[in-house]
Amino acid sequence: MKDFLLGLLDWIYKKKCYFCKSSKESVKMCSKCFDELEFLPAEVNRKVFKSEVYCAGVYDKNLQKLIRGLKYHRQSDLAYYQAKFMWQYWQRLDLLEDDFQIVPVPIFAKRKKQRKYNHMELVANEFAKMSGYEVNFDLIKRVKDTKPQYKLNKAQRMLNLSHAFEVNQEKLIKDKKILIIDDICTTGSTFEEMIKEFNNVGIYDITCFATTTPFN
């Protein structure tokens, strides 16, 4: 009877893949669905001021669902897979000799309370475990409750983000470069505004890294 009950509990609580619903591996994202994620070329995607921006993958199908699931549907377990995808891409770049402090794009406190977490902080923690980099949550804060960016054009995005961030120089980890990470880089407005705030206080050694971009 005991074995039967334990087996029943295993069956009931067995994890299903969020993407294909398979329970064979009892994980949130099975290896088959993860392997279907498509990488972008291992090269600079664009430059914002003098900072290089890298984007790991194609914003389509499973990657799109992964990002939306983590960001909007409280699928916090997906942070590991987003970080894993970014780390696999990162290893293809000629940047592994550099030492970074990971700075996830912050969200406004009210929005974080509504979502229960900042999704990019979860990704940053997982990415740090894989890379060995240190996470810096305190270096820059979002001090303005901005509107969602996806409905805005470039000019509107910049106005929306104007003075949205505030840097605390005392929290800078010296001798470590800054690696800003975000999920989607569309026009680059978020990276641009954060870089501007860093530059205003004399911080220039910055690299930006997004999970994906809608524009290849």
NUVEX-910945 format. One line per 8 residues: number of its first residue (from 1); for each residue x, y, z of C-alpha. Coordinates in nm, 4 decimals, always signed. Layout:
# residues N
NUM = X:Y:Z  ...
END
This chain:
# residues 216
1 = +0.0000:+0.0000:+0.0000  +0.2848:+0.2359:+0.0891  +0.4544:+0.1789:-0.2472  +0.1241:+0.2336:-0.4237  +0.0649:+0.5673:-0.2455  +0.4191:+0.6860:-0.3159  +0.3792:+0.5926:-0.6798  +0.0465:+0.7750:-0.6936
9 = +0.2014:+1.0899:-0.5452  +0.4872:+1.0755:-0.7962  +0.2341:+1.0505:-1.0777  +0.0175:+1.3343:-0.9459  +0.3047:+1.5753:-0.8868  +0.5157:+1.4804:-1.1862  +0.6114:+1.7921:-1.3751  +0.4913:+1.8362:-1.7298
17 = +0.6805:+2.0268:-1.9943  +0.5262:+2.3740:-2.0190  +0.5666:+2.3590:-2.3958  +0.4708:+2.0106:-2.5181  +0.3022:+1.8804:-2.1982  +0.5206:+1.5689:-2.1935  +0.5928:+1.4285:-1.8466  +0.8663:+1.1862:-1.9564
25 = +1.1490:+1.3912:-1.8051  +0.9401:+1.5455:-1.5231  +1.0812:+1.8917:-1.5930  +0.9358:+2.2319:-1.6803  +1.1075:+2.2326:-2.0192  +1.2029:+1.9019:-2.1754  +1.5275:+1.8596:-2.3661  +1.3448:+1.8288:-2.6981
33 = +1.1684:+2.1643:-2.6564  +1.4847:+2.3324:-2.5281  +1.6856:+2.2049:-2.8245  +1.4312:+2.3643:-3.0596  +1.5353:+2.7129:-2.9426  +1.7250:+2.8915:-3.2197  +2.0410:+3.0933:-3.1614  +2.1275:+3.4131:-3.3400
41 = +2.4824:+3.4555:-3.4774  +2.7502:+3.4960:-3.2100  +2.8250:+3.8572:-3.2911  +2.7405:+4.2115:-3.1835  +2.3746:+4.2728:-3.2621  +2.3982:+4.6518:-3.2324  +2.5731:+4.9293:-3.0428  +2.4139:+5.1688:-2.7967
49 = +2.6425:+5.4668:-2.7535  +2.9773:+5.2809:-2.7209  +2.8361:+4.9687:-2.5554  +2.7960:+4.6434:-2.7450  +2.4601:+4.4655:-2.7363  +2.4303:+4.0895:-2.7838  +2.1035:+3.9029:-2.8408  +2.1025:+3.5281:-2.7914
57 = +1.8082:+3.3902:-2.9850  +1.5272:+3.4139:-3.2357  +1.2055:+3.5528:-3.0848  +0.9778:+3.2754:-3.2027  +0.7750:+2.9778:-3.0801  +0.9264:+2.8232:-2.7668  +1.1513:+3.1174:-2.6808  +0.8592:+3.3557:-2.7013
65 = +0.6476:+3.1282:-2.4823  +0.9344:+3.0838:-2.2358  +0.9795:+3.4585:-2.1903  +0.6074:+3.5291:-2.1604  +0.5530:+3.2384:-1.9220  +0.8227:+3.3619:-1.6858  +0.7352:+3.7291:-1.7183  +0.3559:+3.7256:-1.7075
73 = +0.2304:+3.3842:-1.5978  +0.4371:+3.3218:-1.2836  +0.6237:+3.0260:-1.4292  +0.9302:+3.1020:-1.2181  +1.0928:+2.7640:-1.2926  +1.1478:+2.8846:-1.6487  +1.4165:+3.1294:-1.5292  +1.6652:+2.8418:-1.5245
81 = +1.6012:+2.7580:-1.8905  +1.6184:+3.1206:-2.0023  +1.9514:+3.1573:-1.8235  +2.0765:+2.8270:-1.9648  +1.9943:+2.9404:-2.3182  +2.1714:+3.2728:-2.2619  +2.4736:+3.0988:-2.1099  +2.5057:+2.8583:-2.4038
89 = +2.5102:+3.1578:-2.6374  +2.7474:+3.3544:-2.4138  +3.0024:+3.0727:-2.4262  +3.0266:+3.1232:-2.8025  +3.1498:+3.4804:-2.7582  +3.5042:+3.5997:-2.7027  +3.4190:+3.7478:-2.3626  +3.4799:+3.4634:-2.1190
97 = +3.8107:+3.6067:-1.9972  +3.6389:+3.9217:-1.8708  +3.4962:+3.9508:-1.5198  +3.1455:+4.0948:-1.5022  +2.8930:+4.2034:-1.2439  +2.5469:+4.1063:-1.3684  +2.2936:+4.3889:-1.3535  +1.9410:+4.2734:-1.4398
105 = +1.7085:+4.5427:-1.5727  +1.5134:+4.6567:-1.2644  +1.1372:+4.6947:-1.2505  +0.9385:+4.9415:-1.0420  +0.8619:+4.8256:-0.6874  +0.4836:+4.8324:-0.7422  +0.5116:+4.6099:-1.0498  +0.7452:+4.3712:-0.8717
113 = +0.4904:+4.3355:-0.5933  +0.2158:+4.2602:-0.8468  +0.4247:+3.9982:-1.0296  +0.5691:+3.8548:-0.7064  +0.9204:+3.8789:-0.8533  +1.1408:+4.0538:-1.1066  +1.1807:+3.7861:-1.3737  +1.5228:+3.9146:-1.4783
121 = +1.6513:+3.8921:-1.1218  +1.5615:+3.5227:-1.1283  +1.7402:+3.4814:-1.4613  +2.0413:+3.6746:-1.3274  +2.0712:+3.4406:-1.0295  +2.0671:+3.1341:-1.2540  +2.3087:+3.2907:-1.5026  +2.5448:+3.3730:-1.2155
129 = +2.5509:+3.0091:-1.1048  +2.6479:+2.9022:-1.4571  +2.8984:+3.1777:-1.5323  +3.0536:+3.2420:-1.1918  +2.9841:+3.6151:-1.2270  +2.8563:+3.8164:-0.9323  +2.5039:+3.9636:-0.9370  +2.4581:+4.3282:-0.8427
137 = +2.0939:+4.4083:-0.7643  +2.1674:+4.7372:-0.5893  +2.3676:+4.9341:-0.8435  +2.0708:+5.0774:-1.0325  +1.7035:+5.1124:-0.9417  +1.3926:+5.1948:-1.1405  +1.2440:+5.5032:-0.9777  +0.9649:+5.5719:-1.2258
145 = +0.6579:+5.3588:-1.2925  +0.6828:+5.3476:-1.6708  +0.4191:+5.2291:-1.9152  +0.4663:+4.8946:-2.0975  +0.7052:+4.9564:-2.3859  +0.5688:+4.7191:-2.6485  +0.2972:+4.9580:-2.7763  +0.5280:+5.2582:-2.8046
153 = +0.7497:+5.3780:-3.0885  +1.1148:+5.4717:-3.0404  +1.0498:+5.8357:-2.9456  +0.7692:+5.7412:-2.7067  +0.9870:+5.4737:-2.5465  +1.2651:+5.7202:-2.4763  +1.0224:+5.9725:-2.3266  +0.8613:+5.6970:-2.1208
161 = +1.1997:+5.5863:-1.9834  +1.3413:+5.9354:-1.9293  +1.4736:+5.9620:-1.5710  +1.3359:+5.6146:-1.4952  +1.6620:+5.4861:-1.3449  +1.8893:+5.5984:-1.0645  +2.2464:+5.4765:-1.0069  +2.3993:+5.4242:-0.6629
169 = +2.7732:+5.4569:-0.7273  +2.8576:+5.3252:-0.3816  +2.7225:+4.9837:-0.4843  +2.9574:+4.9498:-0.7824  +3.1788:+4.6417:-0.7550  +3.5167:+4.7792:-0.8543  +3.7325:+4.6017:-1.1132  +3.4313:+4.4212:-1.2590
177 = +3.2711:+4.5215:-1.5870  +2.8959:+4.5719:-1.6040  +2.6764:+4.3233:-1.7862  +2.3191:+4.4493:-1.8157  +2.0771:+4.1680:-1.8964  +1.7185:+4.1877:-2.0214  +1.4748:+3.9559:-2.1940  +1.3864:+4.1427:-2.5145
185 = +1.5789:+4.4140:-2.6952  +1.3470:+4.5833:-2.9451  +1.4657:+4.9387:-3.0108  +1.7307:+4.9276:-2.7382  +1.5644:+5.2112:-2.5458  +1.5917:+5.0450:-2.2043  +1.9601:+4.9691:-2.2485  +2.0139:+5.3211:-2.3835
193 = +1.8559:+5.4921:-2.0842  +2.0435:+5.2741:-1.8350  +2.3751:+5.3327:-2.0122  +2.3055:+5.7059:-2.0120  +2.2548:+5.7033:-1.6354  +2.5754:+5.5038:-1.5845  +2.7697:+5.7374:-1.8127  +2.6389:+6.0395:-1.6190
201 = +2.8231:+5.9146:-1.3098  +3.1396:+5.8161:-1.4947  +3.0720:+5.4447:-1.5518  +3.1474:+5.3411:-1.9103  +3.2637:+4.9784:-1.9252  +2.9247:+4.8257:-2.0057  +2.8043:+4.5321:-2.2148  +2.4372:+4.4581:-2.2774
209 = +2.2875:+4.1143:-2.3245  +1.9276:+4.0283:-2.4171  +1.7708:+3.6858:-2.4471  +1.6223:+3.7822:-2.7821  +1.5286:+4.0554:-3.0265  +1.2299:+4.0699:-3.2651  +1.4655:+4.2112:-3.5256  +1.7409:+3.9818:-3.6510
END
